[in-house]
């Protein structure tokens, strides 16, 4: 599968959730939304599973322009399909990196 990447601004970061399975196992997940600026369906909700991946999001805030690397996952349940968009890497976009450099060189 090719690497899937999408660019956009973070518009929401949700609280971390703890989820328990029937057999007593627990794991954490966190959702966040980016706006791609597209004319239609511009908001996309991503999820991060596991504490290690959730830590990645702590380096970002609302309004940051980012590149999100992700996988699509579908699961069939009761003859219906459910889809997840699992982020596994988040980086500041080149646009955001250049703005950081400009603000370091010119604080005004």
Phi and psi restraints in degrees (range 20) as a CNS / XPLOR table:
assign (resid 1 and name C) (resid 2 and name N)
       (resid 2 and name CA) (resid 2 and name C) 1.0 -70.0 20.0 2
assign (resid 2 and name N) (resid 2 and name CA)
       (resid 2 and name C) (resid 3 and name N) 1.0 155.6 20.0 2
assign (resid 2 and name C) (resid 3 and name N)
       (resid 3 and name CA) (resid 3 and name C) 1.0 -71.0 20.0 2
assign (resid 3 and name N) (resid 3 and name CA)
       (resid 3 and name C) (resid 4 and name N) 1.0 129.7 20.0 2
assign (resid 3 and name C) (resid 4 and name N)
       (resid 4 and name CA) (resid 4 and name C) 1.0 -99.8 20.0 2
assign (resid 4 and name N) (resid 4 and name CA)
       (resid 4 and name C) (resid 5 and name N) 1.0 127.1 20.0 2
assign (resid 4 and name C) (resid 5 and name N)
       (resid 5 and name CA) (resid 5 and name C) 1.0 -134.9 20.0 2
assign (resid 5 and name N) (resid 5 and name CA)
       (resid 5 and name C) (resid 6 and name N) 1.0 139.8 20.0 2
assign (resid 5 and name C) (resid 6 and name N)
       (resid 6 and name CA) (resid 6 and name C) 1.0 -137.7 20.0 2
assign (resid 6 and name N) (resid 6 and name CA)
       (resid 6 and name C) (resid 7 and name N) 1.0 144.6 20.0 2
assign (resid 6 and name C) (resid 7 and name N)
       (resid 7 and name CA) (resid 7 and name C) 1.0 -109.2 20.0 2
assign (resid 7 and name N) (resid 7 and name CA)
       (resid 7 and name C) (resid 8 and name N) 1.0 145.1 20.0 2
assign (resid 7 and name C) (resid 8 and name N)
       (resid 8 and name CA) (resid 8 and name C) 1.0 176.9 20.0 2
assign (resid 8 and name N) (resid 8 and name CA)
       (resid 8 and name C) (resid 9 and name N) 1.0 -179.2 20.0 2
assign (resid 8 and name C) (resid 9 and name N)
       (resid 9 and name CA) (resid 9 and name C) 1.0 -99.1 20.0 2
assign (resid 9 and name N) (resid 9 and name CA)
       (resid 9 and name C) (resid 10 and name N) 1.0 136.4 20.0 2
assign (resid 9 and name C) (resid 10 and name N)
       (resid 10 and name CA) (resid 10 and name C) 1.0 -70.2 20.0 2
assign (resid 10 and name N) (resid 10 and name CA)
       (resid 10 and name C) (resid 11 and name N) 1.0 124.7 20.0 2
assign (resid 10 and name C) (resid 11 and name N)
       (resid 11 and name CA) (resid 11 and name C) 1.0 -108.7 20.0 2
assign (resid 11 and name N) (resid 11 and name CA)
       (resid 11 and name C) (resid 12 and name N) 1.0 -24.0 20.0 2
assign (resid 11 and name C) (resid 12 and name N)
       (resid 12 and name CA) (resid 12 and name C) 1.0 -150.8 20.0 2
assign (resid 12 and name N) (resid 12 and name CA)
       (resid 12 and name C) (resid 13 and name N) 1.0 142.9 20.0 2
assign (resid 12 and name C) (resid 13 and name N)
       (resid 13 and name CA) (resid 13 and name C) 1.0 -128.5 20.0 2
assign (resid 13 and name N) (resid 13 and name CA)
       (resid 13 and name C) (resid 14 and name N) 1.0 120.7 20.0 2
assign (resid 13 and name C) (resid 14 and name N)
       (resid 14 and name CA) (resid 14 and name C) 1.0 -92.1 20.0 2
assign (resid 14 and name N) (resid 14 and name CA)
       (resid 14 and name C) (resid 15 and name N) 1.0 163.4 20.0 2
assign (resid 14 and name C) (resid 15 and name N)
       (resid 15 and name CA) (resid 15 and name C) 1.0 -65.5 20.0 2
assign (resid 15 and name N) (resid 15 and name CA)
       (resid 15 and name C) (resid 16 and name N) 1.0 150.9 20.0 2
assign (resid 15 and name C) (resid 16 and name N)
       (resid 16 and name CA) (resid 16 and name C) 1.0 -68.5 20.0 2
assign (resid 16 and name N) (resid 16 and name CA)
       (resid 16 and name C) (resid 17 and name N) 1.0 138.1 20.0 2
assign (resid 16 and name C) (resid 17 and name N)
       (resid 17 and name CA) (resid 17 and name C) 1.0 -113.0 20.0 2
assign (resid 17 and name N) (resid 17 and name CA)
       (resid 17 and name C) (resid 18 and name N) 1.0 144.0 20.0 2
assign (resid 17 and name C) (resid 18 and name N)
       (resid 18 and name CA) (resid 18 and name C) 1.0 -107.5 20.0 2
assign (resid 18 and name N) (resid 18 and name CA)
       (resid 18 and name C) (resid 19 and name N) 1.0 127.0 20.0 2
assign (resid 18 and name C) (resid 19 and name N)
       (resid 19 and name CA) (resid 19 and name C) 1.0 -118.4 20.0 2
assign (resid 19 and name N) (resid 19 and name CA)
       (resid 19 and name C) (resid 20 and name N) 1.0 137.7 20.0 2
assign (resid 19 and name C) (resid 20 and name N)
       (resid 20 and name CA) (resid 20 and name C) 1.0 -115.6 20.0 2
assign (resid 20 and name N) (resid 20 and name CA)
       (resid 20 and name C) (resid 21 and name N) 1.0 138.7 20.0 2
assign (resid 20 and name C) (resid 21 and name N)
       (resid 21 and name CA) (resid 21 and name C) 1.0 -91.6 20.0 2
assign (resid 21 and name N) (resid 21 and name CA)
       (resid 21 and name C) (resid 22 and name N) 1.0 172.1 20.0 2
assign (resid 21 and name C) (resid 22 and name N)
       (resid 22 and name CA) (resid 22 and name C) 1.0 -60.7 20.0 2
assign (resid 22 and name N) (resid 22 and name CA)
       (resid 22 and name C) (resid 23 and name N) 1.0 -31.0 20.0 2
assign (resid 22 and name C) (resid 23 and name N)
       (resid 23 and name CA) (resid 23 and name C) 1.0 -88.0 20.0 2
assign (resid 23 and name N) (resid 23 and name CA)
       (resid 23 and name C) (resid 24 and name N) 1.0 8.5 20.0 2
assign (resid 23 and name C) (resid 24 and name N)
       (resid 24 and name CA) (resid 24 and name C) 1.0 92.4 20.0 2
assign (resid 24 and name N) (resid 24 and name CA)
       (resid 24 and name C) (resid 25 and name N) 1.0 -2.8 20.0 2
assign (resid 24 and name C) (resid 25 and name N)
       (resid 25 and name CA) (resid 25 and name C) 1.0 -74.3 20.0 2
assign (resid 25 and name N) (resid 25 and name CA)
       (resid 25 and name C) (resid 26 and name N) 1.0 144.5 20.0 2
assign (resid 25 and name C) (resid 26 and name N)
       (resid 26 and name CA) (resid 26 and name C) 1.0 -124.4 20.0 2
assign (resid 26 and name N) (resid 26 and name CA)
       (resid 26 and name C) (resid 27 and name N) 1.0 152.2 20.0 2
assign (resid 26 and name C) (resid 27 and name N)
       (resid 27 and name CA) (resid 27 and name C) 1.0 -150.3 20.0 2
assign (resid 27 and name N) (resid 27 and name CA)
       (resid 27 and name C) (resid 28 and name N) 1.0 165.9 20.0 2
assign (resid 27 and name C) (resid 28 and name N)
       (resid 28 and name CA) (resid 28 and name C) 1.0 -113.8 20.0 2
assign (resid 28 and name N) (resid 28 and name CA)
       (resid 28 and name C) (resid 29 and name N) 1.0 148.7 20.0 2
assign (resid 28 and name C) (resid 29 and name N)
       (resid 29 and name CA) (resid 29 and name C) 1.0 -144.3 20.0 2
assign (resid 29 and name N) (resid 29 and name CA)
       (resid 29 and name C) (resid 30 and name N) 1.0 156.6 20.0 2
assign (resid 29 and name C) (resid 30 and name N)
       (resid 30 and name CA) (resid 30 and name C) 1.0 -143.5 20.0 2
assign (resid 30 and name N) (resid 30 and name CA)
       (resid 30 and name C) (resid 31 and name N) 1.0 137.9 20.0 2
assign (resid 30 and name C) (resid 31 and name N)
       (resid 31 and name CA) (resid 31 and name C) 1.0 -106.9 20.0 2
assign (resid 31 and name N) (resid 31 and name CA)
       (resid 31 and name C) (resid 32 and name N) 1.0 151.1 20.0 2
assign (resid 31 and name C) (resid 32 and name N)
       (resid 32 and name CA) (resid 32 and name C) 1.0 -148.0 20.0 2
assign (resid 32 and name N) (resid 32 and name CA)
       (resid 32 and name C) (resid 33 and name N) 1.0 157.4 20.0 2
assign (resid 32 and name C) (resid 33 and name N)
       (resid 33 and name CA) (resid 33 and name C) 1.0 -120.5 20.0 2
assign (resid 33 and name N) (resid 33 and name CA)
       (resid 33 and name C) (resid 34 and name N) 1.0 137.4 20.0 2
assign (resid 33 and name C) (resid 34 and name N)
       (resid 34 and name CA) (resid 34 and name C) 1.0 -118.7 20.0 2
assign (resid 34 and name N) (resid 34 and name CA)
       (resid 34 and name C) (resid 35 and name N) 1.0 152.4 20.0 2
assign (resid 34 and name C) (resid 35 and name N)
       (resid 35 and name CA) (resid 35 and name C) 1.0 -109.9 20.0 2
assign (resid 35 and name N) (resid 35 and name CA)
       (resid 35 and name C) (resid 36 and name N) 1.0 121.8 20.0 2
assign (resid 35 and name C) (resid 36 and name N)
       (resid 36 and name CA) (resid 36 and name C) 1.0 -84.9 20.0 2
assign (resid 36 and name N) (resid 36 and name CA)
       (resid 36 and name C) (resid 37 and name N) 1.0 -13.2 20.0 2
assign (resid 36 and name C) (resid 37 and name N)
       (resid 37 and name CA) (resid 37 and name C) 1.0 83.4 20.0 2
assign (resid 37 and name N) (resid 37 and name CA)
       (resid 37 and name C) (resid 38 and name N) 1.0 2.8 20.0 2
assign (resid 37 and name C) (resid 38 and name N)
       (resid 38 and name CA) (resid 38 and name C) 1.0 -67.5 20.0 2
assign (resid 38 and name N) (resid 38 and name CA)
       (resid 38 and name C) (resid 39 and name N) 1.0 155.3 20.0 2
assign (resid 38 and name C) (resid 39 and name N)
       (resid 39 and name CA) (resid 39 and name C) 1.0 -65.0 20.0 2
assign (resid 39 and name N) (resid 39 and name CA)
       (resid 39 and name C) (resid 40 and name N) 1.0 -40.1 20.0 2
assign (resid 39 and name C) (resid 40 and name N)
       (resid 40 and name CA) (resid 40 and name C) 1.0 -122.3 20.0 2
assign (resid 40 and name N) (resid 40 and name CA)
       (resid 40 and name C) (resid 41 and name N) 1.0 146.6 20.0 2
assign (resid 40 and name C) (resid 41 and name N)
       (resid 41 and name CA) (resid 41 and name C) 1.0 50.1 20.0 2
assign (resid 41 and name N) (resid 41 and name CA)
       (resid 41 and name C) (resid 42 and name N) 1.0 51.2 20.0 2
assign (resid 41 and name C) (resid 42 and name N)
       (resid 42 and name CA) (resid 42 and name C) 1.0 -81.1 20.0 2
assign (resid 42 and name N) (resid 42 and name CA)
       (resid 42 and name C) (resid 43 and name N) 1.0 -19.0 20.0 2
assign (resid 42 and name C) (resid 43 and name N)
       (resid 43 and name CA) (resid 43 and name C) 1.0 -97.1 20.0 2
assign (resid 43 and name N) (resid 43 and name CA)
       (resid 43 and name C) (resid 44 and name N) 1.0 133.5 20.0 2
assign (resid 43 and name C) (resid 44 and name N)
       (resid 44 and name CA) (resid 44 and name C) 1.0 -129.5 20.0 2
assign (resid 44 and name N) (resid 44 and name CA)
       (resid 44 and name C) (resid 45 and name N) 1.0 130.9 20.0 2
assign (resid 44 and name C) (resid 45 and name N)
       (resid 45 and name CA) (resid 45 and name C) 1.0 -98.8 20.0 2
assign (resid 45 and name N) (resid 45 and name CA)
       (resid 45 and name C) (resid 46 and name N) 1.0 121.2 20.0 2
assign (resid 45 and name C) (resid 46 and name N)
       (resid 46 and name CA) (resid 46 and name C) 1.0 -105.7 20.0 2
assign (resid 46 and name N) (resid 46 and name CA)
       (resid 46 and name C) (resid 47 and name N) 1.0 156.8 20.0 2
assign (resid 46 and name C) (resid 47 and name N)
       (resid 47 and name CA) (resid 47 and name C) 1.0 -126.1 20.0 2
assign (resid 47 and name N) (resid 47 and name CA)
       (resid 47 and name C) (resid 48 and name N) 1.0 148.3 20.0 2
assign (resid 47 and name C) (resid 48 and name N)
       (resid 48 and name CA) (resid 48 and name C) 1.0 -116.9 20.0 2
assign (resid 48 and name N) (resid 48 and name CA)
       (resid 48 and name C) (resid 49 and name N) 1.0 127.6 20.0 2
assign (resid 48 and name C) (resid 49 and name N)
       (resid 49 and name CA) (resid 49 and name C) 1.0 -108.9 20.0 2
assign (resid 49 and name N) (resid 49 and name CA)
       (resid 49 and name C) (resid 50 and name N) 1.0 133.2 20.0 2
assign (resid 49 and name C) (resid 50 and name N)
       (resid 50 and name CA) (resid 50 and name C) 1.0 92.1 20.0 2
assign (resid 50 and name N) (resid 50 and name CA)
       (resid 50 and name C) (resid 51 and name N) 1.0 146.8 20.0 2
assign (resid 50 and name C) (resid 51 and name N)
       (resid 51 and name CA) (resid 51 and name C) 1.0 -61.1 20.0 2
assign (resid 51 and name N) (resid 51 and name CA)
       (resid 51 and name C) (resid 52 and name N) 1.0 -35.7 20.0 2
assign (resid 51 and name C) (resid 52 and name N)
       (resid 52 and name CA) (resid 52 and name C) 1.0 -62.1 20.0 2
assign (resid 52 and name N) (resid 52 and name CA)
       (resid 52 and name C) (resid 53 and name N) 1.0 -44.3 20.0 2
assign (resid 52 and name C) (resid 53 and name N)
       (resid 53 and name CA) (resid 53 and name C) 1.0 -73.4 20.0 2
assign (resid 53 and name N) (resid 53 and name CA)
       (resid 53 and name C) (resid 54 and name N) 1.0 -35.7 20.0 2
assign (resid 53 and name C) (resid 54 and name N)
       (resid 54 and name CA) (resid 54 and name C) 1.0 -60.8 20.0 2
assign (resid 54 and name N) (resid 54 and name CA)
       (resid 54 and name C) (resid 55 and name N) 1.0 -35.1 20.0 2
assign (resid 54 and name C) (resid 55 and name N)
       (resid 55 and name CA) (resid 55 and name C) 1.0 -58.7 20.0 2
assign (resid 55 and name N) (resid 55 and name CA)
       (resid 55 and name C) (resid 56 and name N) 1.0 -32.4 20.0 2
assign (resid 55 and name C) (resid 56 and name N)
       (resid 56 and name CA) (resid 56 and name C) 1.0 -57.6 20.0 2
assign (resid 56 and name N) (resid 56 and name CA)
       (resid 56 and name C) (resid 57 and name N) 1.0 -41.4 20.0 2
assign (resid 56 and name C) (resid 57 and name N)
       (resid 57 and name CA) (resid 57 and name C) 1.0 -68.6 20.0 2
assign (resid 57 and name N) (resid 57 and name CA)
       (resid 57 and name C) (resid 58 and name N) 1.0 -21.5 20.0 2
assign (resid 57 and name C) (resid 58 and name N)
       (resid 58 and name CA) (resid 58 and name C) 1.0 -65.7 20.0 2
assign (resid 58 and name N) (resid 58 and name CA)
       (resid 58 and name C) (resid 59 and name N) 1.0 -14.4 20.0 2
assign (resid 58 and name C) (resid 59 and name N)
       (resid 59 and name CA) (resid 59 and name C) 1.0 -86.0 20.0 2
assign (resid 59 and name N) (resid 59 and name CA)
       (resid 59 and name C) (resid 60 and name N) 1.0 2.1 20.0 2
assign (resid 59 and name C) (resid 60 and name N)
       (resid 60 and name CA) (resid 60 and name C) 1.0 -129.2 20.0 2
assign (resid 60 and name N) (resid 60 and name CA)
       (resid 60 and name C) (resid 61 and name N) 1.0 160.8 20.0 2
assign (resid 60 and name C) (resid 61 and name N)
       (resid 61 and name CA) (resid 61 and name C) 1.0 -138.7 20.0 2
assign (resid 61 and name N) (resid 61 and name CA)
       (resid 61 and name C) (resid 62 and name N) 1.0 169.3 20.0 2
assign (resid 61 and name C) (resid 62 and name N)
       (resid 62 and name CA) (resid 62 and name C) 1.0 -58.0 20.0 2
assign (resid 62 and name N) (resid 62 and name CA)
       (resid 62 and name C) (resid 63 and name N) 1.0 139.5 20.0 2
assign (resid 62 and name C) (resid 63 and name N)
       (resid 63 and name CA) (resid 63 and name C) 1.0 85.8 20.0 2
assign (resid 63 and name N) (resid 63 and name CA)
       (resid 63 and name C) (resid 64 and name N) 1.0 -6.7 20.0 2
assign (resid 63 and name C) (resid 64 and name N)
       (resid 64 and name CA) (resid 64 and name C) 1.0 -66.5 20.0 2
assign (resid 64 and name N) (resid 64 and name CA)
       (resid 64 and name C) (resid 65 and name N) 1.0 138.8 20.0 2
assign (resid 64 and name C) (resid 65 and name N)
       (resid 65 and name CA) (resid 65 and name C) 1.0 -91.2 20.0 2
assign (resid 65 and name N) (resid 65 and name CA)
       (resid 65 and name C) (resid 66 and name N) 1.0 121.1 20.0 2
assign (resid 65 and name C) (resid 66 and name N)
       (resid 66 and name CA) (resid 66 and name C) 1.0 -131.7 20.0 2
assign (resid 66 and name N) (resid 66 and name CA)
       (resid 66 and name C) (resid 67 and name N) 1.0 162.1 20.0 2
assign (resid 66 and name C) (resid 67 and name N)
       (resid 67 and name CA) (resid 67 and name C) 1.0 -109.7 20.0 2
assign (resid 67 and name N) (resid 67 and name CA)
       (resid 67 and name C) (resid 68 and name N) 1.0 124.1 20.0 2
assign (resid 67 and name C) (resid 68 and name N)
       (resid 68 and name CA) (resid 68 and name C) 1.0 -110.9 20.0 2
assign (resid 68 and name N) (resid 68 and name CA)
       (resid 68 and name C) (resid 69 and name N) 1.0 124.6 20.0 2
assign (resid 68 and name C) (resid 69 and name N)
       (resid 69 and name CA) (resid 69 and name C) 1.0 -96.4 20.0 2
assign (resid 69 and name N) (resid 69 and name CA)
       (resid 69 and name C) (resid 70 and name N) 1.0 134.2 20.0 2
assign (resid 69 and name C) (resid 70 and name N)
       (resid 70 and name CA) (resid 70 and name C) 1.0 -152.2 20.0 2
assign (resid 70 and name N) (resid 70 and name CA)
       (resid 70 and name C) (resid 71 and name N) 1.0 166.1 20.0 2
assign (resid 70 and name C) (resid 71 and name N)
       (resid 71 and name CA) (resid 71 and name C) 1.0 -120.9 20.0 2
assign (resid 71 and name N) (resid 71 and name CA)
       (resid 71 and name C) (resid 72 and name N) 1.0 147.4 20.0 2
assign (resid 71 and name C) (resid 72 and name N)
       (resid 72 and name CA) (resid 72 and name C) 1.0 -98.5 20.0 2
assign (resid 72 and name N) (resid 72 and name CA)
       (resid 72 and name C) (resid 73 and name N) 1.0 139.8 20.0 2
assign (resid 72 and name C) (resid 73 and name N)
       (resid 73 and name CA) (resid 73 and name C) 1.0 -138.1 20.0 2
assign (resid 73 and name N) (resid 73 and name CA)
       (resid 73 and name C) (resid 74 and name N) 1.0 130.5 20.0 2
assign (resid 73 and name C) (resid 74 and name N)
       (resid 74 and name CA) (resid 74 and name C) 1.0 -124.1 20.0 2
assign (resid 74 and name N) (resid 74 and name CA)
       (resid 74 and name C) (resid 75 and name N) 1.0 141.9 20.0 2
assign (resid 74 and name C) (resid 75 and name N)
       (resid 75 and name CA) (resid 75 and name C) 1.0 -136.6 20.0 2
assign (resid 75 and name N) (resid 75 and name CA)
       (resid 75 and name C) (resid 76 and name N) 1.0 135.3 20.0 2
assign (resid 75 and name C) (resid 76 and name N)
       (resid 76 and name CA) (resid 76 and name C) 1.0 -91.0 20.0 2
assign (resid 76 and name N) (resid 76 and name CA)
       (resid 76 and name C) (resid 77 and name N) 1.0 132.2 20.0 2
assign (resid 76 and name C) (resid 77 and name N)
       (resid 77 and name CA) (resid 77 and name C) 1.0 -145.0 20.0 2
assign (resid 77 and name N) (resid 77 and name CA)
       (resid 77 and name C) (resid 78 and name N) 1.0 123.5 20.0 2
assign (resid 77 and name C) (resid 78 and name N)
       (resid 78 and name CA) (resid 78 and name C) 1.0 52.1 20.0 2
assign (resid 78 and name N) (resid 78 and name CA)
       (resid 78 and name C) (resid 79 and name N) 1.0 47.6 20.0 2
assign (resid 78 and name C) (resid 79 and name N)
       (resid 79 and name CA) (resid 79 and name C) 1.0 61.4 20.0 2
assign (resid 79 and name N) (resid 79 and name CA)
       (resid 79 and name C) (resid 80 and name N) 1.0 21.6 20.0 2
assign (resid 79 and name C) (resid 80 and name N)
       (resid 80 and name CA) (resid 80 and name C) 1.0 -127.2 20.0 2
assign (resid 80 and name N) (resid 80 and name CA)
       (resid 80 and name C) (resid 81 and name N) 1.0 151.3 20.0 2
assign (resid 80 and name C) (resid 81 and name N)
       (resid 81 and name CA) (resid 81 and name C) 1.0 -105.0 20.0 2
assign (resid 81 and name N) (resid 81 and name CA)
       (resid 81 and name C) (resid 82 and name N) 1.0 137.2 20.0 2
assign (resid 81 and name C) (resid 82 and name N)
       (resid 82 and name CA) (resid 82 and name C) 1.0 -118.9 20.0 2
assign (resid 82 and name N) (resid 82 and name CA)
       (resid 82 and name C) (resid 83 and name N) 1.0 138.8 20.0 2
assign (resid 82 and name C) (resid 83 and name N)
       (resid 83 and name CA) (resid 83 and name C) 1.0 -119.0 20.0 2
assign (resid 83 and name N) (resid 83 and name CA)
       (resid 83 and name C) (resid 84 and name N) 1.0 143.6 20.0 2
assign (resid 83 and name C) (resid 84 and name N)
       (resid 84 and name CA) (resid 84 and name C) 1.0 -125.9 20.0 2
assign (resid 84 and name N) (resid 84 and name CA)
       (resid 84 and name C) (resid 85 and name N) 1.0 148.2 20.0 2
assign (resid 84 and name C) (resid 85 and name N)
       (resid 85 and name CA) (resid 85 and name C) 1.0 -117.4 20.0 2
assign (resid 85 and name N) (resid 85 and name CA)
       (resid 85 and name C) (resid 86 and name N) 1.0 101.5 20.0 2
assign (resid 85 and name C) (resid 86 and name N)
       (resid 86 and name CA) (resid 86 and name C) 1.0 -97.9 20.0 2
assign (resid 86 and name N) (resid 86 and name CA)
       (resid 86 and name C) (resid 87 and name N) 1.0 110.3 20.0 2
assign (resid 86 and name C) (resid 87 and name N)
       (resid 87 and name CA) (resid 87 and name C) 1.0 -76.7 20.0 2
assign (resid 87 and name N) (resid 87 and name CA)
       (resid 87 and name C) (resid 88 and name N) 1.0 141.6 20.0 2
assign (resid 87 and name C) (resid 88 and name N)
       (resid 88 and name CA) (resid 88 and name C) 1.0 -129.1 20.0 2
assign (resid 88 and name N) (resid 88 and name CA)
       (resid 88 and name C) (resid 89 and name N) 1.0 -7.6 20.0 2
assign (resid 88 and name C) (resid 89 and name N)
       (resid 89 and name CA) (resid 89 and name C) 1.0 -156.5 20.0 2
assign (resid 89 and name N) (resid 89 and name CA)
       (resid 89 and name C) (resid 90 and name N) 1.0 138.2 20.0 2
assign (resid 89 and name C) (resid 90 and name N)
       (resid 90 and name CA) (resid 90 and name C) 1.0 -132.8 20.0 2
assign (resid 90 and name N) (resid 90 and name CA)
       (resid 90 and name C) (resid 91 and name N) 1.0 132.2 20.0 2
assign (resid 90 and name C) (resid 91 and name N)
       (resid 91 and name CA) (resid 91 and name C) 1.0 -132.3 20.0 2
assign (resid 91 and name N) (resid 91 and name CA)
       (resid 91 and name C) (resid 92 and name N) 1.0 151.0 20.0 2
assign (resid 91 and name C) (resid 92 and name N)
       (resid 92 and name CA) (resid 92 and name C) 1.0 -64.4 20.0 2
assign (resid 92 and name N) (resid 92 and name CA)
       (resid 92 and name C) (resid 93 and name N) 1.0 139.0 20.0 2
assign (resid 92 and name C) (resid 93 and name N)
       (resid 93 and name CA) (resid 93 and name C) 1.0 -73.1 20.0 2
assign (resid 93 and name N) (resid 93 and name CA)
       (resid 93 and name C) (resid 94 and name N) 1.0 164.2 20.0 2
assign (resid 93 and name C) (resid 94 and name N)
       (resid 94 and name CA) (resid 94 and name C) 1.0 -57.0 20.0 2
assign (resid 94 and name N) (resid 94 and name CA)
       (resid 94 and name C) (resid 95 and name N) 1.0 -37.9 20.0 2
assign (resid 94 and name C) (resid 95 and name N)
       (resid 95 and name CA) (resid 95 and name C) 1.0 -58.9 20.0 2
assign (resid 95 and name N) (resid 95 and name CA)
       (resid 95 and name C) (resid 96 and name N) 1.0 -46.1 20.0 2
assign (resid 95 and name C) (resid 96 and name N)
       (resid 96 and name CA) (resid 96 and name C) 1.0 -67.2 20.0 2
assign (resid 96 and name N) (resid 96 and name CA)
       (resid 96 and name C) (resid 97 and name N) 1.0 -41.6 20.0 2
assign (resid 96 and name C) (resid 97 and name N)
       (resid 97 and name CA) (resid 97 and name C) 1.0 -61.6 20.0 2
assign (resid 97 and name N) (resid 97 and name CA)
       (resid 97 and name C) (resid 98 and name N) 1.0 -42.4 20.0 2
assign (resid 97 and name C) (resid 98 and name N)
       (resid 98 and name CA) (resid 98 and name C) 1.0 -65.1 20.0 2
assign (resid 98 and name N) (resid 98 and name CA)
       (resid 98 and name C) (resid 99 and name N) 1.0 -36.5 20.0 2
assign (resid 98 and name C) (resid 99 and name N)
       (resid 99 and name CA) (resid 99 and name C) 1.0 -65.0 20.0 2
assign (resid 99 and name N) (resid 99 and name CA)
       (resid 99 and name C) (resid 100 and name N) 1.0 -38.0 20.0 2
assign (resid 99 and name C) (resid 100 and name N)
       (resid 100 and name CA) (resid 100 and name C) 1.0 -63.2 20.0 2
assign (resid 100 and name N) (resid 100 and name CA)
       (resid 100 and name C) (resid 101 and name N) 1.0 -43.4 20.0 2
assign (resid 100 and name C) (resid 101 and name N)
       (resid 101 and name CA) (resid 101 and name C) 1.0 -63.7 20.0 2
assign (resid 101 and name N) (resid 101 and name CA)
       (resid 101 and name C) (resid 102 and name N) 1.0 -44.5 20.0 2
assign (resid 101 and name C) (resid 102 and name N)
       (resid 102 and name CA) (resid 102 and name C) 1.0 -61.6 20.0 2
assign (resid 102 and name N) (resid 102 and name CA)
       (resid 102 and name C) (resid 103 and name N) 1.0 -41.4 20.0 2
assign (resid 102 and name C) (resid 103 and name N)
       (resid 103 and name CA) (resid 103 and name C) 1.0 -71.5 20.0 2
assign (resid 103 and name N) (resid 103 and name CA)
       (resid 103 and name C) (resid 104 and name N) 1.0 -26.6 20.0 2
assign (resid 103 and name C) (resid 104 and name N)
       (resid 104 and name CA) (resid 104 and name C) 1.0 -71.2 20.0 2
assign (resid 104 and name N) (resid 104 and name CA)
       (resid 104 and name C) (resid 105 and name N) 1.0 -37.4 20.0 2
assign (resid 104 and name C) (resid 105 and name N)
       (resid 105 and name CA) (resid 105 and name C) 1.0 -80.3 20.0 2
assign (resid 105 and name N) (resid 105 and name CA)
       (resid 105 and name C) (resid 106 and name N) 1.0 -28.1 20.0 2
assign (resid 105 and name C) (resid 106 and name N)
       (resid 106 and name CA) (resid 106 and name C) 1.0 -137.0 20.0 2
assign (resid 106 and name N) (resid 106 and name CA)
       (resid 106 and name C) (resid 107 and name N) 1.0 94.2 20.0 2
assign (resid 106 and name C) (resid 107 and name N)
       (resid 107 and name CA) (resid 107 and name C) 1.0 -72.0 20.0 2
assign (resid 107 and name N) (resid 107 and name CA)
       (resid 107 and name C) (resid 108 and name N) 1.0 -2.9 20.0 2
